[in-house]
Amino acid sequence: MKIINKLVSLFLLLTLFSSLLTFSVNAQNYDELADQLKKKQEEIKQVQQQLSQSQAQEKTLKTQLAYIDAQNKLTELKIEETEFQLKKLDKEINDLSGRIERLSTSVDSISQVLLERIVNTYKHSGTTTLDMIFSSRGVTDLLERLKYLQVAQANDKKVLYQLQATKTTYNDQKTDRQTRQEEQEKLKKDLEKYTEQLVEQKKAKDELLRATQNDEKKFQDLLAKLRADTDSISRALAGAGTKIGSVKKGERIAGIGMSGCTTGPHLHLEVMTPAHVENGVIIGRENKVDPKPYIDSGRFAKPNLSYTGSDCSQGGSCSNGDITTRFGQVYFLGTHAGLDIADFFGASIYVAEDGEAYTTQDTKACYLTGTVGKGVFVDHKNGIVTLYWHIP
C-alpha cells in the first residue's frame, strides 16, 4: 500500500506539473493590440506615401506647411505605434514572469519528490530477488511487488525526465523574458526620440511661419538663399582643393568672413566621417555628422576663441561664439548639415585636429551677394574630414 500511495502522490504531482506548464494567453487582449498595431502601421504607410508625393511637388509655402504637418502626423503615429508595442510587451513580460514563477515552483516540487525517491531507493537497494521471495506471502504477493517495483523505477525515470524538461523550459522562459525586456528598453528610447523629433518638427513650423510671416514671397526669398548656400558648398567640395600643407590641432587656419551666400559673418563648420581626401577631392563628403559632440568632449579644439556651445538658433539675441544654426536643424528646405557659429569678421578659426589642409571655393559667385564662397577643409588622416566655410 505504501508503494501504491507513493505512486498515486507522484501521479498527482505530475498532473499538477503538467497543468502548470499549460500557459493560457488572453487571446482577446492580444488580438485587440495586434489589430490596433496593424491599423497604425497602415496609417503610417499612407502618410509616408503622402510625404513622398508632396516632395515631388513644387515648393510653395502652402505645400511646405502641408509637408511639415504630414511629418508631424507621421511622428505622432510612430509614437502611438510604439506605445501599443510597449503595452503588448508589458503584458508578455508580466505573463512570462508569472510562468517563470510557476515553473520555479514545479522544479522545486519535482526535485523534492525525486530526492525522496532516491532516498527510498537507496534504503531498499540491498534487497535481492531472493529476499523478496522469502518475504512474500505467496506467489501473487511476489508478482505484485515485482510489478510495483517496475512501475516505481519507470516513474523515477519519468520524474527525472520531467525535471530536466522543466529546467530547460524555465531557462528558455528566462531568456525569452530577457530578450523582451531588452526590446522594451529599445522601444522606450525610440519613444523618447520620436517625442523629441515631434517637438523639433513643431518648432520648424513655428520658425517657418515666423520667418515668412505667412508670406509666399518671403518664403521663396528664404528658399532661394538656402538653396544658393547649399549649392555653393556642394560645388566647392565637388572639385579638387589646393593643398596648403600640414596643420596642427589648435593652429589658426583662417579667419571668419562672409563670402558666398551669407548676410553676416559666421563660421559654417562641417564634419564628414567616414571620409578622406584623394587627389584633393573629399571621398565620403556626403557622410556628415554633428560637430558639437566632438568639440564639447575636447577631442576637437574650439573652432574659435568665442565658442560657447550655446544654442540661440530658435530666436533671441545671439552673441559671438553662440550657435546660430545647429546641425540637423530642420529647415523648410531640408536639414542643416553643419554648425553655424557667430563671430566678428576676421576672428581666428582654429583647426580641430592635426591633418593636411586644402583651400577650396565655389566655381561662381553667389547671385544674392555677388561674392564667391570660400573655405578650407582638412583631412585628419583618421577617417575624419572637417570643413571651415565662409572665410574671407
Beta strands, then each sheet from edge to edge (+ up, - down):
strand 1: 242-247
strand 2: 252-255
strand 3: 266-272
strand 4: 276-278
strand 5: 281-283
strand 6: 288-289
strand 7: 323-325
strand 8: 339-342
strand 9: 348-350
strand 10: 355-361
strand 11: 374-379
strand 12: 385-389
sheet 1: 1+ 10- 11+ 12- 3+ 6-
sheet 2: 1+ 10- 11+ 12- 3+ 8- 7+
sheet 3: 2+ 9-
sheet 4: 4+ 5-
end
